[in-house]
Amino acid sequence: MDNLTSRYSVLLVEGLKVTPQSSQLTFIFLLMAYVFVMVSNIGILIHISAEKSLHQPIHILFCHLPVNDVMGVIVVVPRLLKDLLTDPSERYITYVECVFQAFFAHLYGTTSHTILMIMAFDRYVAICNPLRYPTIMSNKMMVKLSAGAWIAAVVPVSILIGLSVRLTHCRSVIQNHLCDNASLFKLSCENTAINNVYGLTFTVVLLTSSLGWVLLTYLRIAMVCIKSKNKATNSKAIKTCSSHLAVYIILLASGFFVIILHRFPEYSDSRKFASVLFHVIPPGLNPIIYGFQAKEIRERMLKLCRRKVYSK
């Protein structure tokens, strides 16, 4: 009985099920995506921090998004690249590493929603209360919103992973391509009802609060635009909100696809690839949609490129 309930220090990861021929293409795709995500997101962070003219509330709040995207890619992609080059029978990971990967993987998904929620609030204040915007979105408020976004993600995710870590386990195989909360508590032979209830509640609360808040803010913005009947104001509002809305829709679509496939065990391989795309597509598209579409950032990037061309 002791052997059955002992905690394995080393686990075997099932990984992605790809043929030897397609593994090379998968490796190249993930490597290119990884490099692009890292370069584009870090580049935008450096650019915003270096340009004092970009030290505005919306851009400072936006900085949290590439930080989170970089974290989400680092925690998943390098490990997948390594596993693609490793024989399936030797894809080992320590239990501690597995716990850390599960924690940061869930933190990435949760923080993506909380960050976009505070950015929706920023857009709401900018359009609905433009005269009071400098007063409301003060440095103190930005610190509170930023800290709140991360704390609101760290605390529930810590509880989520903590409930799984408390369990003893009798299995040593992670039946997934990466470590997540479900993979951790499925190692146990104990009753995992609490884990299932909390995990489901956590997911429902996160998605409903996120979707509800974004819908509420955009409904208020739409009402202001309809009442104003000012084409210039409405056009500015659309340009201001389109990037945020596009990023949010991409996050929702990629996340819901993974959640839906969880309900169909026969599509486990498709779910794995959908999960990989969840950690690659939003971080890859966010710099393009939100960063390069923002007028101030786009103009600064173009000026920088012109300087480099003329210097040559």
C-alpha atoms as a printed R data frame, in Angstrom:
    type eleno elety resid chain resno       x      y       z
1   ATOM     1    CA   MET     A     1   0.000  0.000   0.000
2   ATOM     2    CA   ASP     A     2   2.882  2.379   0.776
3   ATOM     3    CA   ASN     A     3   4.265  1.821  -2.704
4   ATOM     4    CA   LEU     A     4   0.906  2.675  -4.244
5   ATOM     5    CA   THR     A     5   0.521  5.922  -2.356
6   ATOM     6    CA   SER     A     6   4.124  7.060  -2.516
7   ATOM     7    CA   ARG     A     7   4.909 10.282  -4.362
8   ATOM     8    CA   TYR     A     8   6.952  9.690  -7.487
9   ATOM     9    CA   SER     A     9   9.808 12.161  -7.866
10  ATOM    10    CA   VAL     A    10  10.042 11.546 -11.635
11  ATOM    11    CA   LEU     A    11   7.095 11.364 -14.032
12  ATOM    12    CA   LEU     A    12   6.731 10.277 -17.645
13  ATOM    13    CA   VAL     A    13   5.016 12.759 -19.970
14  ATOM    14    CA   GLU     A    14   2.886 11.254 -22.740
15  ATOM    15    CA   GLY     A    15   3.545 14.239 -25.007
16  ATOM    16    CA   LEU     A    16   2.172 15.004 -28.441
17  ATOM    17    CA   LYS     A    17   1.354 12.018 -30.603
18  ATOM    18    CA   VAL     A    18   2.941 12.881 -33.934
19  ATOM    19    CA   THR     A    19   4.506 10.701 -36.599
20  ATOM    20    CA   PRO     A    20   8.283 10.868 -37.150
21  ATOM    21    CA   GLN     A    21   7.644 12.669 -40.441
22  ATOM    22    CA   SER     A    22   5.343 15.327 -38.983
23  ATOM    23    CA   SER     A    23   7.435 15.786 -35.820
24  ATOM    24    CA   GLN     A    24  10.031 17.755 -37.799
25  ATOM    25    CA   LEU     A    25   7.398 20.095 -39.247
26  ATOM    26    CA   THR     A    26   5.843 20.498 -35.797
27  ATOM    27    CA   PHE     A    27   9.253 21.284 -34.324
28  ATOM    28    CA   ILE     A    28   9.989 23.919 -36.975
29  ATOM    29    CA   PHE     A    29   6.548 25.538 -36.552
30  ATOM    30    CA   LEU     A    30   6.842 25.711 -32.764
31  ATOM    31    CA   LEU     A    31  10.410 27.011 -32.923
32  ATOM    32    CA   MET     A    32   9.491 29.767 -35.377
33  ATOM    33    CA   ALA     A    33   6.432 30.678 -33.313
34  ATOM    34    CA   TYR     A    34   8.510 30.727 -30.134
35  ATOM    35    CA   VAL     A    35  11.147 33.025 -31.616
36  ATOM    36    CA   PHE     A    36   8.524 35.377 -33.062
37  ATOM    37    CA   VAL     A    37   6.572 35.604 -29.805
38  ATOM    38    CA   MET     A    38   9.692 36.279 -27.752
39  ATOM    39    CA   VAL     A    39  11.154 38.875 -30.126
40  ATOM    40    CA   SER     A    40   7.895 40.752 -30.789
41  ATOM    41    CA   ASN     A    41   6.688 40.881 -27.194
42  ATOM    42    CA   ILE     A    42  10.043 41.733 -25.642
43  ATOM    43    CA   GLY     A    43  10.637 44.261 -28.429
44  ATOM    44    CA   ILE     A    44   7.394 46.082 -27.612
45  ATOM    45    CA   LEU     A    45   8.225 46.076 -23.903
46  ATOM    46    CA   ILE     A    46  11.641 47.598 -24.546
47  ATOM    47    CA   HIS     A    47  10.192 50.133 -26.965
48  ATOM    48    CA   ILE     A    48   7.487 51.331 -24.550
49  ATOM    49    CA   SER     A    49   9.918 51.551 -21.631
50  ATOM    50    CA   ALA     A    50  12.468 53.485 -23.715
51  ATOM    51    CA   GLU     A    51  10.029 56.044 -25.167
52  ATOM    52    CA   LYS     A    52   8.843 58.539 -22.554
53  ATOM    53    CA   SER     A    53   6.028 59.671 -24.862
54  ATOM    54    CA   LEU     A    54   4.536 56.169 -24.545
55  ATOM    55    CA   HIS     A    55   4.438 56.277 -20.749
56  ATOM    56    CA   GLN     A    56   0.671 56.660 -20.789
57  ATOM    57    CA   PRO     A    57  -1.848 54.637 -18.734
58  ATOM    58    CA   ILE     A    58  -3.063 52.502 -21.657
59  ATOM    59    CA   HIS     A    59   0.468 51.620 -22.776
60  ATOM    60    CA   ILE     A    60   1.669 50.941 -19.238
61  ATOM    61    CA   LEU     A    61  -1.312 48.648 -18.663
62  ATOM    62    CA   PHE     A    62  -0.650 47.019 -22.021
63  ATOM    63    CA   CYS     A    63   2.882 46.095 -20.870
64  ATOM    64    CA   HIS     A    64   1.374 43.448 -18.594
65  ATOM    65    CA   LEU     A    65   0.023 41.601 -21.629
66  ATOM    66    CA   PRO     A    66   3.389 40.862 -23.331
67  ATOM    67    CA   VAL     A    67   4.912 39.972 -19.943
68  ATOM    68    CA   ASN     A    68   2.154 37.412 -19.432
69  ATOM    69    CA   ASP     A    69   2.430 36.171 -23.033
70  ATOM    70    CA   VAL     A    70   6.169 35.610 -22.692
71  ATOM    71    CA   MET     A    71   5.540 33.663 -19.484
72  ATOM    72    CA   GLY     A    72   2.868 31.533 -21.166
73  ATOM    73    CA   VAL     A    73   5.145 30.626 -24.073
74  ATOM    74    CA   ILE     A    74   8.247 29.934 -21.972
75  ATOM    75    CA   VAL     A    75   6.410 27.564 -19.648
76  ATOM    76    CA   VAL     A    76   5.128 25.375 -22.502
77  ATOM    77    CA   VAL     A    77   6.993 25.627 -25.824
78  ATOM    78    CA   PRO     A    78  10.643 24.906 -24.806
79  ATOM    79    CA   ARG     A    79   9.506 21.734 -23.070
80  ATOM    80    CA   LEU     A    80   7.499 20.658 -26.134
81  ATOM    81    CA   LEU     A    81  10.495 21.292 -28.410
82  ATOM    82    CA   LYS     A    82  12.640 19.124 -26.174
83  ATOM    83    CA   ASP     A    83  10.037 16.331 -26.082
84  ATOM    84    CA   LEU     A    84   9.730 16.324 -29.881
85  ATOM    85    CA   LEU     A    85  13.434 15.474 -30.066
86  ATOM    86    CA   THR     A    86  13.175 12.857 -27.309
87  ATOM    87    CA   ASP     A    87  12.018  9.271 -27.536
88  ATOM    88    CA   PRO     A    88   8.484  8.919 -26.071
89  ATOM    89    CA   SER     A    89   9.763  6.415 -23.507
90  ATOM    90    CA   GLU     A    90  12.273  8.954 -22.152
91  ATOM    91    CA   ARG     A    91  10.165 12.095 -21.798
92  ATOM    92    CA   TYR     A    92  10.703 12.455 -18.076
93  ATOM    93    CA   ILE     A    93   9.930 15.407 -15.840
94  ATOM    94    CA   THR     A    94  10.375 15.791 -12.104
95  ATOM    95    CA   TYR     A    95   7.299 16.198  -9.946
96  ATOM    96    CA   VAL     A    96   8.440 19.640  -8.787
97  ATOM    97    CA   GLU     A    97   8.945 20.798 -12.392
98  ATOM    98    CA   CYS     A    98   5.517 19.440 -13.265
99  ATOM    99    CA   VAL     A    99   3.880 21.416 -10.449
100 ATOM   100    CA   PHE     A   100   5.616 24.624 -11.525
101 ATOM   101    CA   GLN     A   101   4.607 24.105 -15.154
102 ATOM   102    CA   ALA     A   102   0.985 23.486 -14.161
103 ATOM   103    CA   PHE     A   103   0.948 26.589 -11.956
104 ATOM   104    CA   PHE     A   104   2.349 28.959 -14.580
105 ATOM   105    CA   ALA     A   105   0.282 27.421 -17.392
106 ATOM   106    CA   HIS     A   106  -2.934 28.145 -15.466
107 ATOM   107    CA   LEU     A   107  -1.610 31.519 -14.317
108 ATOM   108    CA   TYR     A   108  -1.054 32.517 -17.950
109 ATOM   109    CA   GLY     A   109  -4.647 31.741 -18.942
110 ATOM   110    CA   THR     A   110  -6.146 33.394 -15.875
111 ATOM   111    CA   THR     A   111  -4.007 36.538 -16.034
112 ATOM   112    CA   SER     A   112  -4.835 36.968 -19.725
113 ATOM   113    CA   HIS     A   113  -8.453 37.533 -18.699
114 ATOM   114    CA   THR     A   114  -7.774 39.760 -15.679
115 ATOM   115    CA   ILE     A   115  -5.381 41.994 -17.659
116 ATOM   116    CA   LEU     A   116  -7.873 42.435 -20.493
117 ATOM   117    CA   MET     A   117 -10.552 43.242 -17.915
118 ATOM   118    CA   ILE     A   118  -8.565 46.175 -16.491
119 ATOM   119    CA   MET     A   119  -7.749 47.326 -20.027
120 ATOM   120    CA   ALA     A   120 -11.491 47.296 -20.781
121 ATOM   121    CA   PHE     A   121 -11.994 49.525 -17.737
122 ATOM   122    CA   ASP     A   122  -9.335 51.897 -19.067
123 ATOM   123    CA   ARG     A   123 -11.095 52.146 -22.432
124 ATOM   124    CA   TYR     A   124 -14.424 52.698 -20.661
125 ATOM   125    CA   VAL     A   125 -13.040 55.634 -18.652
126 ATOM   126    CA   ALA     A   126 -11.268 57.112 -21.695
127 ATOM   127    CA   ILE     A   127 -14.447 57.160 -23.808
128 ATOM   128    CA   CYS     A   128 -17.213 57.621 -21.241
129 ATOM   129    CA   ASN     A   129 -15.374 60.022 -18.904
130 ATOM   130    CA   PRO     A   130 -12.679 61.653 -21.062
131 ATOM   131    CA   LEU     A   131 -12.420 64.829 -18.948
132 ATOM   132    CA   ARG     A   132 -11.891 62.856 -15.744
133 ATOM   133    CA   TYR     A   133  -9.564 60.300 -17.344
134 ATOM   134    CA   PRO     A   134  -6.268 61.847 -16.072
135 ATOM   135    CA   THR     A   135  -7.718 62.022 -12.551
136 ATOM   136    CA   ILE     A   136  -9.206 58.523 -12.488
137 ATOM   137    CA   MET     A   137  -6.327 56.756 -14.253
138 ATOM   138    CA   SER     A   138  -3.633 58.174 -11.992
139 ATOM   139    CA   ASN     A   139  -0.362 56.410 -11.222
140 ATOM   140    CA   LYS     A   140  -1.849 55.190  -7.952
141 ATOM   141    CA   MET     A   141  -4.859 53.729  -9.758
142 ATOM   142    CA   MET     A   142  -2.638 52.020 -12.340
143 ATOM   143    CA   VAL     A   143  -0.637 50.355  -9.566
144 ATOM   144    CA   LYS     A   144  -3.843 49.170  -7.898
145 ATOM   145    CA   LEU     A   145  -5.317 47.830 -11.146
146 ATOM   146    CA   SER     A   146  -2.093 46.096 -12.159
147 ATOM   147    CA   ALA     A   147  -1.602 44.514  -8.740
148 ATOM   148    CA   GLY     A   148  -5.259 43.516  -8.642
149 ATOM   149    CA   ALA     A   149  -5.034 41.788 -12.023
150 ATOM   150    CA   TRP     A   150  -2.111 39.617 -10.917
151 ATOM   151    CA   ILE     A   151  -3.373 38.944  -7.378
152 ATOM   152    CA   ALA     A   152  -6.800 37.973  -8.728
153 ATOM   153    CA   ALA     A   153  -5.012 35.334 -10.823
154 ATOM   154    CA   VAL     A   154  -2.265 34.149  -8.452
155 ATOM   155    CA   VAL     A   155  -4.513 33.456  -5.449
156 ATOM   156    CA   PRO     A   156  -7.152 31.184  -7.083
157 ATOM   157    CA   VAL     A   157  -4.532 29.409  -9.221
158 ATOM   158    CA   SER     A   158  -2.429 28.750  -6.100
159 ATOM   159    CA   ILE     A   159  -5.457 27.199  -4.410
160 ATOM   160    CA   LEU     A   160  -6.212 25.186  -7.562
161 ATOM   161    CA   ILE     A   161  -2.726 23.678  -7.741
162 ATOM   162    CA   GLY     A   162  -2.460 23.378  -3.947
163 ATOM   163    CA   LEU     A   163  -5.531 21.130  -3.834
164 ATOM   164    CA   SER     A   164  -3.817 18.769  -6.282
165 ATOM   165    CA   VAL     A   165  -0.413 18.863  -4.600
166 ATOM   166    CA   ARG     A   166  -1.929 17.819  -1.264
167 ATOM   167    CA   LEU     A   167  -2.940 14.449  -2.763
168 ATOM   168    CA   THR     A   168  -0.747 11.384  -2.658
169 ATOM   169    CA   HIS     A   169  -0.523  9.605  -5.968
170 ATOM   170    CA   CYS     A   170  -0.145  6.099  -7.258
171 ATOM   171    CA   ARG     A   171   0.583  6.808 -10.911
172 ATOM   172    CA   SER     A   172   3.662  8.178 -12.635
173 ATOM   173    CA   VAL     A   173   2.438  8.982 -16.149
174 ATOM   174    CA   ILE     A   174   1.197 12.433 -17.209
175 ATOM   175    CA   GLN     A   175  -1.443 11.607 -19.821
176 ATOM   176    CA   ASN     A   176  -1.032 14.923 -21.544
177 ATOM   177    CA   HIS     A   177   1.491 16.921 -23.549
178 ATOM   178    CA   LEU     A   178   2.157 19.174 -20.556
179 ATOM   179    CA   CYS     A   179   1.488 19.317 -16.840
180 ATOM   180    CA   ASP     A   180  -1.749 21.002 -15.832
181 ATOM   181    CA   ASN     A   181  -4.053 20.754 -12.855
182 ATOM   182    CA   ALA     A   182  -6.087 17.846 -14.246
183 ATOM   183    CA   SER     A   183  -2.916 15.908 -15.048
184 ATOM   184    CA   LEU     A   184  -1.706 16.378 -11.467
185 ATOM   185    CA   PHE     A   185  -4.815 15.196  -9.610
186 ATOM   186    CA   LYS     A   186  -5.319 12.328 -12.058
187 ATOM   187    CA   LEU     A   187  -2.071 10.868 -10.687
188 ATOM   188    CA   SER     A   188  -3.889 10.241  -7.409
189 ATOM   189    CA   CYS     A   189  -5.942  7.250  -6.334
190 ATOM   190    CA   GLU     A   190  -7.779  9.351  -3.743
191 ATOM   191    CA   ASN     A   191 -11.169 11.021  -4.066
192 ATOM   192    CA   THR     A   192 -10.720 14.098  -6.266
193 ATOM   193    CA   ALA     A   193 -14.279 15.447  -6.008
194 ATOM   194    CA   ILE     A   194 -13.066 18.644  -4.315
195 ATOM   195    CA   ASN     A   195 -10.571 19.228  -7.123
196 ATOM   196    CA   ASN     A   196 -13.241 18.769  -9.786
197 ATOM   197    CA   VAL     A   197 -15.752 21.049  -8.046
198 ATOM   198    CA   TYR     A   198 -13.229 23.806  -7.374
199 ATOM   199    CA   GLY     A   199 -11.744 23.548 -10.877
200 ATOM   200    CA   LEU     A   200 -15.166 23.801 -12.521
201 ATOM   201    CA   THR     A   201 -16.255 26.645 -10.233
202 ATOM   202    CA   PHE     A   202 -12.995 28.503 -10.841
203 ATOM   203    CA   THR     A   203 -13.382 28.200 -14.630
204 ATOM   204    CA   VAL     A   204 -17.036 29.274 -14.621
205 ATOM   205    CA   VAL     A   205 -16.424 32.263 -12.329
206 ATOM   206    CA   LEU     A   206 -13.408 33.407 -14.360
207 ATOM   207    CA   LEU     A   207 -15.141 33.186 -17.728
208 ATOM   208    CA   THR     A   208 -18.477 34.645 -16.622
209 ATOM   209    CA   SER     A   209 -16.873 37.554 -14.747
210 ATOM   210    CA   SER     A   210 -14.495 38.249 -17.623
211 ATOM   211    CA   LEU     A   211 -17.146 38.035 -20.331
212 ATOM   212    CA   GLY     A   212 -19.704 39.885 -18.240
213 ATOM   213    CA   TRP     A   213 -17.335 42.750 -17.436
214 ATOM   214    CA   VAL     A   214 -16.198 43.195 -21.036
215 ATOM   215    CA   LEU     A   215 -19.781 43.084 -22.314
216 ATOM   216    CA   LEU     A   216 -20.870 45.619 -19.698
217 ATOM   217    CA   THR     A   217 -18.068 48.077 -20.501
218 ATOM   218    CA   TYR     A   218 -18.624 47.817 -24.249
219 ATOM   219    CA   LEU     A   219 -22.377 48.208 -23.801
220 ATOM   220    CA   ARG     A   220 -21.782 51.435 -21.893
221 ATOM   221    CA   ILE     A   221 -19.316 52.602 -24.552
222 ATOM   222    CA   ALA     A   222 -21.840 51.812 -27.304
223 ATOM   223    CA   MET     A   223 -24.541 53.785 -25.481
224 ATOM   224    CA   VAL     A   224 -22.242 56.806 -25.184
225 ATOM   225    CA   CYS     A   225 -21.389 56.624 -28.892
226 ATOM   226    CA   ILE     A   226 -25.059 56.384 -29.888
227 ATOM   227    CA   LYS     A   227 -26.011 59.369 -27.736
228 ATOM   228    CA   SER     A   228 -23.122 61.530 -28.906
229 ATOM   229    CA   LYS     A   229 -23.877 61.171 -32.647
230 ATOM   230    CA   ASN     A   230 -20.454 62.647 -33.264
231 ATOM   231    CA   LYS     A   231 -18.760 60.843 -36.148
232 ATOM   232    CA   ALA     A   232 -15.267 61.906 -35.105
233 ATOM   233    CA   THR     A   233 -15.807 60.740 -31.508
234 ATOM   234    CA   ASN     A   234 -17.388 57.479 -32.598
235 ATOM   235    CA   SER     A   235 -14.607 56.803 -35.098
236 ATOM   236    CA   LYS     A   236 -11.992 57.400 -32.406
237 ATOM   237    CA   ALA     A   237 -13.859 55.083 -30.021
238 ATOM   238    CA   ILE     A   238 -13.989 52.310 -32.621
239 ATOM   239    CA   LYS     A   239 -10.263 52.610 -33.330
240 ATOM   240    CA   THR     A   240  -9.507 52.697 -29.608
241 ATOM   241    CA   CYS     A   241 -11.569 49.611 -28.789
242 ATOM   242    CA   SER     A   242 -11.069 47.462 -31.901
243 ATOM   243    CA   SER     A   243  -7.618 46.218 -30.908
244 ATOM   244    CA   HIS     A   244  -8.706 45.309 -27.380
245 ATOM   245    CA   LEU     A   245 -11.847 43.566 -28.635
246 ATOM   246    CA   ALA     A   246  -9.917 41.596 -31.270
247 ATOM   247    CA   VAL     A   247  -7.387 40.376 -28.692
248 ATOM   248    CA   TYR     A   248 -10.176 39.394 -26.300
249 ATOM   249    CA   ILE     A   249 -12.134 37.476 -28.949
250 ATOM   250    CA   ILE     A   250  -9.025 35.538 -29.992
251 ATOM   251    CA   LEU     A   251  -8.359 34.632 -26.350
252 ATOM   252    CA   LEU     A   252 -11.953 33.495 -25.824
253 ATOM   253    CA   ALA     A   253 -12.108 31.473 -29.043
254 ATOM   254    CA   SER     A   254  -8.841 29.629 -28.455
255 ATOM   255    CA   GLY     A   255  -9.729 28.995 -24.796
256 ATOM   256    CA   PHE     A   256 -13.259 27.778 -25.443
257 ATOM   257    CA   PHE     A   257 -11.983 25.390 -28.108
258 ATOM   258    CA   VAL     A   258  -9.774 23.649 -25.534
259 ATOM   259    CA   ILE     A   259 -12.565 23.563 -22.925
260 ATOM   260    CA   ILE     A   260 -15.061 22.050 -25.383
261 ATOM   261    CA   LEU     A   261 -12.636 19.358 -26.531
262 ATOM   262    CA   HIS     A   262 -12.100 18.396 -22.865
263 ATOM   263    CA   ARG     A   263 -15.657 17.027 -22.957
264 ATOM   264    CA   PHE     A   264 -14.786 14.603 -25.761
265 ATOM   265    CA   PRO     A   265 -12.056 12.146 -24.676
266 ATOM   266    CA   GLU     A   266 -11.955 10.602 -28.148
267 ATOM   267    CA   TYR     A   267 -10.480 13.878 -29.428
268 ATOM   268    CA   SER     A   268  -7.663 14.006 -26.884
269 ATOM   269    CA   ASP     A   269  -4.991 14.480 -29.564
270 ATOM   270    CA   SER     A   270  -6.912 17.397 -31.076
271 ATOM   271    CA   ARG     A   271  -7.296 18.893 -27.609
272 ATOM   272    CA   LYS     A   272  -3.526 18.726 -27.082
273 ATOM   273    CA   PHE     A   273  -2.847 20.634 -30.289
274 ATOM   274    CA   ALA     A   274  -5.585 23.143 -29.413
275 ATOM   275    CA   SER     A   275  -3.926 23.658 -26.037
276 ATOM   276    CA   VAL     A   276  -0.572 24.279 -27.721
277 ATOM   277    CA   LEU     A   277  -2.173 26.832 -30.040
278 ATOM   278    CA   PHE     A   278  -3.741 28.531 -27.007
279 ATOM   279    CA   HIS     A   279  -0.204 29.194 -25.746
280 ATOM   280    CA   VAL     A   280   1.080 30.279 -29.165
281 ATOM   281    CA   ILE     A   281  -1.614 32.076 -31.192
282 ATOM   282    CA   PRO     A   282  -2.732 34.803 -28.714
283 ATOM   283    CA   PRO     A   283   0.881 35.668 -27.705
284 ATOM   284    CA   GLY     A   284   1.825 35.764 -31.391
285 ATOM   285    CA   LEU     A   285  -1.108 37.882 -32.559
286 ATOM   286    CA   ASN     A   286  -1.287 40.263 -29.576
287 ATOM   287    CA   PRO     A   287   1.825 42.267 -30.535
288 ATOM   288    CA   ILE     A   288   0.520 42.608 -34.094
289 ATOM   289    CA   ILE     A   289  -3.062 43.492 -33.230
290 ATOM   290    CA   TYR     A   290  -2.600 45.542 -30.082
291 ATOM   291    CA   GLY     A   291   0.971 46.748 -30.315
292 ATOM   292    CA   PHE     A   292   1.456 47.561 -33.982
293 ATOM   293    CA   GLN     A   293  -2.151 48.736 -34.432
294 ATOM   294    CA   ALA     A   294  -1.787 51.363 -31.690
295 ATOM   295    CA   LYS     A   295  -1.086 54.650 -33.442
296 ATOM   296    CA   GLU     A   296   1.616 55.876 -31.056
297 ATOM   297    CA   ILE     A   297   3.528 52.588 -31.035
298 ATOM   298    CA   ARG     A   298   3.171 52.137 -34.796
299 ATOM   299    CA   GLU     A   299   4.514 55.611 -35.511
300 ATOM   300    CA   ARG     A   300   7.462 55.112 -33.177
301 ATOM   301    CA   MET     A   301   8.271 51.756 -34.738
302 ATOM   302    CA   LEU     A   302   8.146 53.232 -38.250
303 ATOM   303    CA   LYS     A   303  10.431 56.090 -37.253
304 ATOM   304    CA   LEU     A   304  12.865 53.612 -35.733
305 ATOM   305    CA   CYS     A   305  12.877 51.506 -38.899
306 ATOM   306    CA   ARG     A   306  13.452 54.590 -41.088
307 ATOM   307    CA   ARG     A   307  16.395 55.638 -38.964
308 ATOM   308    CA   LYS     A   308  17.991 52.237 -39.387
309 ATOM   309    CA   VAL     A   309  17.453 52.293 -43.150
310 ATOM   310    CA   TYR     A   310  18.897 55.798 -43.569
311 ATOM   311    CA   SER     A   311  21.840 55.019 -41.275
312 ATOM   312    CA   LYS     A   312  22.852 52.244 -43.676
